[in-house]
Amino acid sequence: MRRWLAVVVVALAPSVAGAAEINGLSGRWCWTASTGPVAGYEVFIKRGGGAYVNAGDAPGGAGGLCVTATGADAETIQLQVRGFSANKATFGPSSPESDVARFHGAIGAPGTPVLQ
C-alpha cells in the first residue's frame, strides 16, 4: 500500500513595487552624518502610505547614525531623519525618504507528519 505526503506551499502577499523586503518584523536603517554641529537626529516614520510621524531621537556621533524600526506582517514603512543642534536650537533639512520597506513575519514550522 502506498502512502503519499502532501506538500503545502505558502505564498506571501505580492510585493509592493520597489519595496525592500524584510524577512522579520524589525529592520535597521542607517544614514551618513549631516555636516555642522549636529547633536542628534529626529527620526520620522511613515507607515502604510500615511503621514510621517516623529518616532523619537537618535544620538549623533559615532555609532549613533542607525535606528531599528519594527512593524507588523505585510506593513510598509519609510523613514526620514533630520539633524538638530544642541538643545534642539536649530534643525537641518530632512533627509530624502528611504526606500519603502515591507515586513514579513516568519513562517512557522508545520506539525510533525503522522502516518495515517
C-alpha positions in Angstrom: 0.0 0.0 0.0 1.4 3.4 -0.9 1.2 6.4 1.3 1.6 10.0 0.0 2.8 13.0 1.9 1.0 16.2 0.9 3.2 19.3 0.4 1.7 22.6 1.3 3.0 25.7 -0.4 2.6 29.1 1.3 2.7 32.2 -0.8 3.4 35.6 0.6 1.3 38.6 -0.4 2.5 40.3 -3.5 5.4 42.6 -3.1 5.0 46.4 -3.1 6.6 47.6 -6.3 10.1 48.7 -5.5 9.9 47.7 -1.8 12.8 46.3 0.1 11.5 43.0 1.6 12.4 42.4 5.3 12.3 38.8 6.5 11.1 39.5 10.0 9.3 42.3 11.9 12.2 44.6 12.5 14.8 46.3 10.4 17.8 48.6 10.8 18.2 51.9 8.9 21.5 53.9 8.8 22.5 57.1 7.2 25.5 59.3 6.7 26.1 62.2 9.1 24.9 65.7 8.5 27.5 68.5 8.3 27.8 71.0 11.0 27.4 70.8 14.8 24.9 68.0 15.0 23.9 66.8 18.4 21.4 64.2 17.2 18.7 63.3 14.7 14.9 63.3 14.8 13.5 60.1 13.2 10.2 60.2 11.3 8.4 57.1 10.1 5.6 56.8 7.6 3.5 53.6 7.9 1.4 52.2 5.1 1.5 55.4 3.0 0.2 57.6 5.8 1.8 60.8 7.1 5.3 61.0 8.7 5.2 60.8 12.5 8.0 61.7 14.8 9.3 58.4 16.2 11.9 59.9 18.6 15.5 60.9 18.5 18.7 59.1 17.7 22.0 60.3 19.1 24.6 61.9 16.8 28.2 60.9 16.7 30.0 57.6 16.3 27.6 54.6 16.3 24.5 56.9 16.5 23.6 57.0 12.9 21.3 54.0 12.8 17.9 53.1 14.2 15.8 50.0 14.4 12.2 50.1 13.5 9.5 47.4 13.9 6.3 46.7 12.0 3.5 44.3 11.6 3.4 41.5 9.0 2.9 43.0 5.5 3.2 46.6 6.8 5.2 49.0 4.7 7.3 51.9 6.2 9.6 54.6 5.1 12.0 56.8 7.2 13.4 60.3 7.1 15.8 61.9 9.5 16.9 65.4 10.2 19.8 66.7 12.3 19.5 69.1 15.2 21.9 71.2 17.2 22.4 71.1 21.0 19.2 71.7 22.9 17.4 71.5 19.5 18.0 75.2 18.9 18.2 74.7 15.2 17.3 71.9 12.7 18.8 70.9 9.4 16.7 69.9 6.4 15.1 66.4 6.3 16.9 63.6 4.5 15.4 62.1 1.3 12.8 59.4 2.0 14.2 55.9 2.5 13.1 53.2 0.1 9.8 51.6 1.0 10.4 48.5 3.2 7.8 45.8 3.8 7.9 43.4 6.8 7.2 39.7 6.5 6.5 37.7 9.7 8.4 34.4 10.0 6.6 31.3 8.7 6.4 28.7 11.5 7.3 25.1 11.0 4.4 22.7 10.1 3.4 20.0 12.5 5.0 16.6 12.6 3.9 14.4 9.7 1.8 11.4 11.1 1.2 8.2 9.2 -2.5 7.9 8.6 
